[in-house]
């Protein structure tokens, strides 16, 4: 039976723990033999940094739409377009035949989400985002909102159980 591709977004403001959570999930799932691709939104304004003075960056700077470099099994792709819609990024990532795609950022996109909340100032995200499957919070007072947003499960960032719950969700979907 072919595994269905499962996508989960991790959203929240800067320094909310998205990368730490995703990295730990990748570690746990990779240990089980799963293939994961991540897509990260560079939310800090402007284009992400590229490695300068390498041939591939020179090719892109000269006008190539994309440059791919391969060596000893590692492939690095650098591509330019006026805009990279998330759907196109997912399409590109799907070529690698992952079981999971984890998306960091892209808050408004319509995929299942784990929402990371640092403090009560971030809780408005619960009212403006859709498909919330998990809420992971830093500030203990946020746990009191669980009744309001039932049945969405809330977990403290320090609760190691959150990893098992997310993996269980991914395996059931």
PyMOL commands that set and color helices and strands:
alter all, ss='L'
color gray80, all
select helices_A, chain A and resi 18-31+55-61+86-94+120-122+125-128+140-146+161-172
alter helices_A, ss='H'
color red, helices_A
select strands_A, chain A and resi 6-12+36-40+66-71+74-79+100-104+113-117+132-137+153-156
alter strands_A, ss='S'
color yellow, strands_A
deselect
rebuild
show_as cartoon
